[in-house]
C-alpha cells in the first residue's frame, strides 16, 4: 500500500484537528456552514484557522478579504504548487478575533493541471500542515476548518488526505439520500487506495424548511439512513432557510455576527457547540 496516511492529530498535528467541509454537490451551504461555524467557534474563544480551497473564494469574501488583491492573490494555489512556500506565510487575520484565514482566488482552479505530474501530489497540504504544527515558531490553532470545492479533484484529494475529520452539509432533498451513498463510496475508495483514515464527524442538514412537509419527511429519512448505515452522525440542529443568511453574505459577514438572533445564527452556534463535543468525544479514535 505504500506510505500510510493515518493521521493521529496528537502526533502529526500536535493535537490540532483539521475538519473539512465536503460534498461533491454544490449549492448545499457548504461554504456558508464552514464560515459561520468558524466564526462561532472563534466567538467561543477557540483559535481557528480557515483555509479556503475553493476557487470561487466565497469563504475568503465572507470573512472580509478581497480575493483579488495583490496581498492575498493566489495563496492556496501557491500553497499547493510551491513546495517551498510555508503555511505561515499565507495566513491573514480576519475581522473576527481568534479567526485567521488562508485565502483563495480563481487561480486555484489551475492547481489540478499544475499538480497532475508532481510527485506526492495528494499530500502537499498535509505536509504543509504538519510542518506548521510541529514548528515552535508558529501560532497554535485549536481547529483548522477547510472549505472544499464541490468536485473530486486533486485539490479536494489534498484536503481529504490532510484532514482528520469531515463534515458533510446536505439539503433535505431526495437526491441527498443518493448523494450520501455516493459519498460513502467515494470515502471508502479513498480509504482503500490512499490508506487515509479520515473520520466522519457529522452530517449537517442545511436550508431546512420545517414548514414544508417534504423537507420534514426527507430530513427524517436522511437521519434514519445515516444512523442505520454510519451511526449517530446527523447534527442535532438543522440550519433553516433564512433571508438573514443572504443579507449577511451580501454584507460580507457571517450570519452569526450580522444577525446573531436569527434562527440560522442560533442553529450555527448550536452546531459549533456540538462540534466541540464530537471532537472531544473522538479524540482517542486516532492511532
Protein Blocks (a to p, Z undefined) as FASTA:
>chain_A
ZZafbdcfklmnnopacdddddfbghkommmmmmmmmmmmmmnopacddddfbfklmmmm
mnopafkbfklgoklmmmmmmmklcfklmcccdfbehiacddddfklmmmmmmmmmpghk
lmmmmmmmmmmmmpckbccdfbdcddddfbddfklmmmmmmpmbdcddddddfklmmmmm
mmmmmmmmmmmmnopacdcfbdcdehiafkbmklmmmmmmmmmmmmmmnopfbcfbdcdd
dfklmmmmmnopafklmmmmbmklmmmmmmmmmmmmmmmmmmmmgZZ
